[in-house]
Amino acid sequence: MKAICWMGTGKVEVQAVDDPKIINPSDAILRVTRTAICGSDLHLYDGYIPTMESGDILGHEFMGIVEEVGSEVKNLKKGDRVVVPFTIACGSCLFCKKDLWSLCDNTNPNARVCEQFYGYSGSALFGYSHIYGGFAGGQAQYVRVPFADVGPIKIESGIDDEKVLFLSDIYPTGYQGAENANIQPGDNVAVWGAGPVGLFAAASAYMLGAEKVFVIDRFPERLELARNYCGATTIDYSDGKSIVEALRDLTGGVGPDGCIDAVGMEAHGTDVTALYDKVEQGLMLETDRPTVLRQIFQAARKGGNVSIPGVYGGALNKLNFGAAFGKGLNLKMGQTNMHKYLKPLLEKVEAGQIDPSFLISHRIGIQDVPEMYKVWRDKKDRVTKIVIDPWRETGIDRLHVA
């Protein structure tokens, strides 16, 4: 089969690799019909996540048709159409039973490696380094799905792939990001980042009762989606004006009730601290750039809620944690507990409450993926989301691109 393989920092290739096989009786083999490039994949592409190995198959947003099931798989059969969550959970450990699926105790075979970095291990992830299990990802024509009775959700309606594909990660991640902000009716909510997760967080904030949502970014195409589809008030930080002051003005001097960091470790900025972060990260004196968190700790109202769906990998410098303490901020963060959200969010899609395909800007074939990783990283061609047909050789369809 053909698959997208990580070959080193800034380098991915289409390679012919062996088809996956059933290893454990709880496995299934999926013929991938659609997959996508996620913002989190750029952390791998840019070399910020450790334990990647040359030849690792990328991708954690995918769906497809069941081709084969192991002897212990009872919920799925050949021919079922499913979306697979990016987190791999066992369904029976303490954390799964508490609906903390991303903290599963039993699925990461490299838990000891993760424990060296973080003290404890969370669940395994598809296509996301050996610290998270080393499982092959779904930017491929076929993929092995462990614990197949637990993760995949069947799509039994005729709804288009592109409307449900993002249940694999970014739609539930944005929704959990909004939910973790503890939004109450009438709240003002600020979202940093109008990438896919930020846009879904903004849309979800309104679903959860927010009165006003403010979205901060610098790319016109993303800000347009935030305004036109999500109904948000947008702030373009590229003009160098203070985000903290802008949010204070927009909230009557109080500050946002909820703040959502949908950016994470590779945040950009226009001030001297942003330059400091790039230098420190380049010298490996810090692993992550906390520009957004610095702004959030200053901007949030006293007693406000801070949600962090953006991925962080390690150490942050020059973060004014005293501001968070002094203001009594409530922080909630972590990988998405995907399995908790799949069914209720699928119901919202099927009921027409949201069409997640709104953010797709490019549809591509598998041979186009290496080129489009660079486009995605550099935010060229008005890119907002790239969807891959792994059975299509080549051809880039641009949607809403001027």
PyMOL commands that set and color helices and strands:
alter all, ss='L'
color gray80, all
select helices_A, chain A and resi 41-45+94-97+101-103+111-118+130-132+161-168+170-179+196-207+220-228+237-239+243-250+272-282+291-299+321-326+338-350+356-359+366-378
alter helices_A, ss='H'
color red, helices_A
select strands_A, chain A and resi 2-8+11-16+28-37+56-57+62-69+81-84+87-88+124-125+142-145+153-154+188-192+212-217+233-236+258-261+305-308+330-333+362-365+386-389+397-398
alter strands_A, ss='S'
color yellow, strands_A
deselect
rebuild
show_as cartoon
